[in-house]
């Protein structure tokens, strides 16, 4: 696919003991309608470090192959919730040799997201100096919007 991945995974990663779903998409309408993809019948979860296949399963069609009106895609789900070992992985279409972006399974996958969200609110504050110790060297600055107008 030229405009987007055929296999979509959670960009933050997955928690070990929680549901893990990858979505396989075949554009039908919209900006990427020319980017057709025929999914294979077997999808594998591959350890990105060792290249060992840790899960293999068949995709399940969403609504019997109907096209979702909001995305313009046909979609299939690959449930790999049984994979719980922390690590770096990717999903591979066994027949088409198409892969997803790499993702992590770990207990701390949301830690960087939480940190970025909290920092966002800190960066938006006016009237206080943002120190390098709290904001990071590239984001530190002096107090702004002091005094009238």
Backbone as CSV, one residue per row, in Angstrom:
resi,resn,N_x,N_y,N_z,CA_x,CA_y,CA_z,C_x,C_y,C_z
1,UNK,0.845,-1.179,0.000,0.000,0.000,0.000,0.886,1.236,0.000
2,UNK,0.489,2.212,-0.755,1.288,3.417,-0.876,0.918,4.467,0.170
3,UNK,-0.360,4.595,0.514,-0.795,5.692,1.366,-0.966,5.324,2.832
4,UNK,-1.029,4.070,3.150,-1.201,3.677,4.542,-0.964,2.198,4.701
5,UNK,-0.764,1.755,5.930,-0.489,0.334,6.145,-1.734,-0.527,5.946
6,UNK,-1.534,-1.717,5.430,-2.641,-2.663,5.296,-2.971,-3.295,6.640
7,UNK,-1.957,-3.434,7.496,-2.141,-4.021,8.823,-1.940,-2.911,9.845
8,UNK,-2.979,-2.619,10.596,-2.955,-1.509,11.541,-2.884,-2.058,12.964
9,UNK,-1.913,-1.544,13.735,-1.743,-1.952,15.129,-1.757,-0.707,16.015
10,UNK,-1.857,-0.916,17.326,-1.854,0.188,18.282,-0.475,0.840,18.293
11,UNK,-0.414,2.124,17.976,0.874,2.813,17.882,1.584,2.937,19.224
12,UNK,0.855,2.850,20.334,1.483,2.912,21.652,1.956,1.541,22.098
13,UNK,1.268,0.505,21.688,1.590,-0.851,22.095,0.423,-1.482,22.833
14,UNK,0.695,-2.593,23.474,-0.359,-3.363,24.138,0.102,-3.774,25.531
15,UNK,-0.836,-3.811,26.456,-0.569,-4.323,27.795,-0.593,-5.847,27.753
16,UNK,0.285,-6.521,28.492,0.388,-7.982,28.404,-0.918,-8.743,28.640
17,UNK,-1.682,-8.371,29.642,-2.867,-9.153,30.007,-4.160,-8.616,29.403
18,UNK,-4.063,-7.691,28.457,-5.262,-7.090,27.861,-5.465,-7.578,26.426
19,UNK,-6.629,-7.210,25.856,-6.942,-7.587,24.480,-5.924,-6.969,23.519
20,UNK,-5.612,-7.717,22.486,-4.703,-7.244,21.450,-5.319,-7.573,20.097
21,UNK,-5.675,-6.535,19.358,-6.341,-6.692,18.068,-5.564,-5.909,17.014
22,UNK,-5.283,-6.544,15.895,-4.752,-5.854,14.719,-5.894,-5.793,13.703
23,UNK,-5.913,-4.747,12.917,-6.946,-4.578,11.888,-6.279,-4.636,10.519
24,UNK,-6.828,-5.467,9.656,-6.363,-5.566,8.273,-7.388,-4.816,7.441
25,UNK,-6.915,-3.925,6.577,-7.842,-3.065,5.840,-7.657,-3.179,4.331
26,UNK,-8.783,-3.077,3.639,-8.806,-3.054,2.183,-9.623,-1.840,1.772
27,UNK,-8.974,-0.722,1.386,-9.703,0.490,1.018,-10.667,0.255,-0.152
28,UNK,-11.873,0.769,-0.009,-12.895,0.664,-1.047,-13.338,2.032,-1.548
29,UNK,-13.336,3.016,-0.662,-13.786,4.367,-0.999,-12.915,5.368,-0.253
30,UNK,-12.839,6.585,-0.789,-12.069,7.624,-0.130,-10.739,7.874,-0.801
31,UNK,-9.887,8.637,-0.121,-8.631,9.099,-0.716,-7.683,7.975,-1.104
32,UNK,-7.781,6.827,-0.451,-6.858,5.723,-0.755,-7.560,4.523,-1.399
33,UNK,-8.661,4.772,-2.060,-9.441,3.692,-2.671,-8.645,2.905,-3.715
34,UNK,-7.665,3.538,-4.325,-6.856,2.842,-5.328,-5.844,1.894,-4.689
35,UNK,-5.702,1.974,-3.384,-4.734,1.162,-2.639,-5.367,-0.145,-2.178
36,UNK,-5.793,-0.973,-3.080,-6.478,-2.228,-2.727,-5.527,-3.219,-2.087
37,UNK,-6.075,-4.032,-1.176,-5.277,-5.060,-0.515,-6.144,-6.292,-0.317
38,UNK,-5.679,-7.422,-0.768,-6.377,-8.690,-0.546,-5.693,-9.407,0.604
39,UNK,-6.379,-9.545,1.731,-5.729,-10.167,2.884,-5.520,-11.664,2.688
40,UNK,-4.451,-12.165,3.293,-4.189,-13.592,3.283,-5.076,-14.303,4.298
41,UNK,-4.922,-15.583,4.389,-5.748,-16.383,5.294,-5.067,-16.672,6.624
42,UNK,-3.761,-16.379,6.723,-3.015,-16.630,7.954,-2.188,-15.396,8.300
43,UNK,-2.326,-14.967,9.558,-1.539,-13.846,10.060,-0.701,-14.326,11.236
44,UNK,0.543,-13.857,11.263,1.477,-14.294,12.288,1.927,-13.101,13.124
45,UNK,2.120,-13.339,14.408,2.784,-12.369,15.270,4.220,-12.854,15.383
46,UNK,5.152,-11.972,15.025,6.560,-12.340,14.954,7.356,-11.503,15.955
47,UNK,8.198,-12.165,16.750,9.102,-11.463,17.646,10.114,-10.721,16.766
48,UNK,10.165,-9.401,16.890,11.006,-8.586,16.015,12.492,-8.749,16.293
49,UNK,12.854,-9.265,17.450,14.264,-9.455,17.797,14.765,-10.818,17.331
50,UNK,13.956,-11.861,17.574,14.397,-13.233,17.264,13.856,-13.757,15.941
51,UNK,12.865,-13.055,15.382,12.168,-13.466,14.160,11.411,-14.793,14.324
52,UNK,11.072,-15.138,15.557,10.310,-16.352,15.852,8.809,-16.024,15.811
53,UNK,8.035,-16.863,15.136,6.582,-16.709,15.090,6.022,-17.189,16.431
54,UNK,5.306,-16.291,17.133,4.768,-16.635,18.452,3.256,-16.842,18.435
55,UNK,2.618,-16.532,17.315,1.173,-16.708,17.177,0.848,-16.789,15.703
56,UNK,-0.152,-17.595,15.389,-0.640,-17.707,14.023,-2.149,-17.853,14.082
57,UNK,-2.856,-17.095,13.252,-4.305,-17.184,13.266,-4.930,-16.597,12.023
58,UNK,-6.204,-16.867,11.864,-6.948,-16.393,10.693,-7.636,-15.066,11.002
59,UNK,-7.677,-14.160,10.036,-8.412,-12.916,10.233,-9.914,-13.175,10.179
60,UNK,-10.671,-12.380,10.915,-12.125,-12.497,10.950,-12.717,-11.250,10.307
61,UNK,-13.551,-11.435,9.296,-14.146,-10.309,8.564,-15.088,-9.514,9.461
62,UNK,-15.001,-8.195,9.356,-15.907,-7.297,10.062,-17.216,-7.245,9.282
63,UNK,-18.321,-7.488,9.942,-19.666,-7.435,9.337,-19.742,-8.168,8.003
64,UNK,-19.216,-9.376,7.982,-19.266,-10.248,6.798,-18.671,-9.603,5.547
65,UNK,-17.667,-8.778,5.716,-16.984,-8.168,4.574,-17.579,-6.859,4.099
66,UNK,-18.518,-6.295,4.866,-19.125,-5.012,4.487,-18.080,-3.898,4.534
67,UNK,-18.317,-2.841,3.783,-17.446,-1.675,3.806,-17.944,-0.715,4.874
68,UNK,-17.053,-0.308,5.769,-17.399,0.657,6.813,-17.589,2.031,6.185
69,UNK,-18.715,2.656,6.440,-19.038,3.937,5.819,-18.109,5.059,6.278
70,UNK,-17.616,5.002,7.501,-16.785,6.095,8.002,-15.347,6.029,7.497
71,UNK,-14.795,4.841,7.325,-13.409,4.721,6.855,-13.318,4.438,5.362
72,UNK,-14.374,3.880,4.790,-14.332,3.463,3.392,-13.596,2.161,3.182
73,UNK,-13.334,1.428,4.263,-12.545,0.198,4.187,-13.376,-1.044,4.504
74,UNK,-13.014,-2.136,3.869,-13.385,-3.449,4.372,-12.359,-3.742,5.453
75,UNK,-12.752,-4.469,6.484,-11.806,-4.716,7.567,-11.914,-6.142,8.087
76,UNK,-10.782,-6.622,8.588,-10.686,-7.924,9.248,-9.956,-7.702,10.557
77,UNK,-10.313,-8.462,11.563,-9.644,-8.386,12.864,-8.789,-9.619,13.075
78,UNK,-7.615,-9.405,13.644,-6.745,-10.501,14.048,-6.562,-10.357,15.552
79,UNK,-7.138,-11.275,16.311,-7.059,-11.235,17.769,-5.864,-12.067,18.221
80,UNK,-4.852,-11.393,18.756,-3.661,-12.093,19.244,-3.482,-11.860,20.749
81,UNK,-4.619,-11.799,21.449,-4.609,-11.547,22.890,-3.854,-12.601,23.683
82,UNK,-3.680,-13.783,23.115,-2.963,-14.848,23.817,-1.459,-14.580,23.919
83,UNK,-0.942,-13.625,23.153,0.475,-13.268,23.240,0.621,-12.298,24.410
84,UNK,1.295,-12.747,25.462,1.421,-11.925,26.674,2.856,-11.603,27.051
85,UNK,3.828,-12.226,26.423,5.229,-12.000,26.776,5.668,-10.603,26.344
86,UNK,6.251,-9.831,27.258,6.767,-8.515,26.872,7.813,-8.642,25.764
87,UNK,7.808,-7.682,24.871,8.785,-7.683,23.789,8.369,-6.794,22.647
88,UNK,9.173,-6.828,21.593,8.943,-6.065,20.363,8.450,-7.049,19.301
89,UNK,7.349,-6.719,18.624,6.727,-7.634,17.679,6.278,-6.895,16.422
90,UNK,5.877,-7.668,15.417,5.159,-7.148,14.259,4.211,-8.237,13.784
91,UNK,3.201,-7.841,13.018,2.229,-8.771,12.438,2.623,-8.977,10.985
92,UNK,2.549,-10.227,10.522,2.912,-10.539,9.135,1.794,-11.323,8.473
93,UNK,1.436,-10.897,7.274,0.534,-11.666,6.418,1.396,-12.785,5.835
94,UNK,1.141,-14.019,6.241,2.011,-15.139,5.873,2.083,-15.354,4.362
95,UNK,0.985,-15.124,3.644,0.996,-15.326,2.196,1.566,-14.119,1.452
96,UNK,1.129,-12.934,1.838,1.522,-11.727,1.110,2.824,-11.115,1.550
97,UNK,3.377,-11.588,2.659,4.636,-11.062,3.204,4.563,-9.570,3.514
98,UNK,3.365,-9.076,3.775,3.164,-7.691,4.200,3.252,-7.670,5.717
99,UNK,3.887,-6.646,6.272,4.023,-6.572,7.722,3.465,-5.261,8.264
100,UNK,3.137,-5.305,9.545,2.710,-4.102,10.250,3.935,-3.353,10.739
101,UNK,3.735,-2.119,11.195,4.826,-1.478,11.930,5.113,-2.289,13.201
102,UNK,6.306,-2.153,13.730,6.646,-2.831,14.985,5.877,-2.194,16.138
103,UNK,5.601,-2.988,17.149,4.922,-2.507,18.350,5.477,-3.259,19.550
104,UNK,5.211,-2.722,20.730,5.676,-3.357,21.961,4.508,-3.937,22.740
105,UNK,4.786,-5.000,23.451,3.906,-5.511,24.493,4.695,-5.345,25.779
106,UNK,4.151,-4.574,26.711,4.856,-4.310,27.966,3.899,-3.670,28.961
107,UNK,4.223,-3.808,30.226,3.397,-3.224,31.285,3.477,-1.699,31.290
108,UNK,4.521,-1.124,30.686,4.707,0.330,30.716,4.474,1.013,29.368
109,UNK,3.723,0.395,28.460,3.573,0.980,27.115,2.913,2.351,27.137
110,UNK,2.089,2.646,28.139,1.408,3.937,28.185,2.172,4.981,28.990
111,UNK,3.290,4.615,29.603,4.056,5.562,30.413,4.514,6.772,29.596
112,UNK,5.104,6.591,28.405,5.505,7.775,27.627,4.310,8.638,27.201
113,UNK,3.159,8.016,26.979,1.968,8.765,26.590,1.492,9.624,27.754
114,UNK,1.469,9.049,28.952,1.075,9.800,30.136,2.030,10.961,30.370
115,UNK,3.310,10.691,30.242,4.308,11.738,30.451,4.106,12.880,29.459
116,UNK,3.888,12.566,28.191,3.673,13.597,27.170,2.403,14.394,27.444
117,UNK,1.344,13.721,27.888,0.086,14.414,28.181,0.250,15.385,29.343
118,UNK,0.923,14.957,30.394,1.137,15.839,31.547,2.048,16.993,31.161
119,UNK,3.080,16.712,30.395,3.980,17.787,29.942,3.233,18.804,29.088
120,UNK,2.298,18.367,28.291,1.523,19.292,27.462,0.903,20.387,28.329
121,UNK,0.289,19.990,29.430,-0.346,20.977,30.296,0.697,21.894,30.948
122,UNK,1.847,21.354,31.280,2.921,22.162,31.854,3.411,23.184,30.828
123,UNK,3.605,22.769,29.588,4.100,23.663,28.548,3.121,24.797,28.250
124,UNK,1.849,24.590,28.491,0.838,25.589,28.177,0.716,26.678,29.247
125,UNK,1.360,26.488,30.373,1.236,27.450,31.461,1.937,28.752,31.110
126,UNK,1.338,29.860,31.491,1.930,31.174,31.305,2.199,31.772,32.684
127,UNK,3.151,32.677,32.743,3.431,33.371,33.992,4.413,32.656,34.898
128,UNK,4.963,31.549,34.454,5.985,30.845,35.229,7.122,30.442,34.292
129,UNK,8.298,30.367,34.862,9.429,29.863,34.078,9.317,28.345,33.984
130,UNK,9.662,27.815,32.844,9.674,26.354,32.646,11.133,25.920,32.664
131,UNK,11.504,25.231,33.724,12.907,24.861,33.919,13.292,23.656,33.069
132,UNK,14.563,23.567,32.746,15.064,22.425,31.975,14.872,21.119,32.731
133,UNK,14.938,21.185,34.060,14.770,19.966,34.863,13.374,19.370,34.692
134,UNK,12.376,20.213,34.503,10.998,19.720,34.371,10.521,19.665,32.923
135,UNK,10.935,20.635,32.121,10.433,20.718,30.754,11.323,20.008,29.746
136,UNK,12.590,19.807,30.095,13.551,19.289,29.127,14.328,20.455,28.549
137,UNK,15.556,20.231,28.194,16.440,21.312,27.746,15.876,22.081,26.554
138,UNK,15.285,21.379,25.620,14.763,22.040,24.419,13.457,22.796,24.629
139,UNK,12.839,22.659,25.792,11.532,23.263,26.034,11.536,24.273,27.174
140,UNK,12.670,24.498,27.796,12.754,25.449,28.895,12.655,26.879,28.366
141,UNK,11.974,27.744,29.118,11.909,29.162,28.772,11.535,29.977,29.993
142,UNK,11.660,31.275,29.856,11.352,32.198,30.943,9.844,32.381,31.061
143,UNK,9.446,32.985,32.146,8.019,33.273,32.352,7.523,34.210,31.252
144,UNK,6.317,33.989,30.813,5.724,34.835,29.762,4.431,35.449,30.265
145,UNK,3.930,36.413,29.545,2.650,37.055,29.823,2.601,37.632,31.245
146,UNK,3.638,38.356,31.604,3.700,38.987,32.920,3.251,40.442,32.804
147,UNK,2.517,40.924,33.746,2.103,42.321,33.768,0.848,42.568,32.941
148,UNK,0.386,43.819,32.947,-0.841,44.144,32.208,-0.637,44.034,30.699
149,UNK,-1.672,43.569,30.027,-1.710,43.421,28.575,-0.557,42.624,28.050
